[in-house]
Amino acid sequence: MTSAYSGSAQAGRTKPSLWKRFMRGRSLTYTVLAVVGLAWIFAVIWMALGSIKG
């Protein structure tokens, strides 16, 4: 029985790496969201520690 799949048909179409797809896509959006998220977490922790110290 022969296989219908031939590996050479896919040889020219290599999928770009995850990092290249990320950099080409929404990297600025995700970077801004990460910075805002870290600032928000820092603020919550700061307020929690401030209320504990009293």
Secondary structure as GFF3:
##gff-version 3
##sequence-region A 1 54
A	DSSP	three_ten_helix	7	10	.	.	.	ID=ss1
A	DSSP	alpha_helix	18	24	.	.	.	ID=ss2
A	DSSP	alpha_helix	27	53	.	.	.	ID=ss3
###
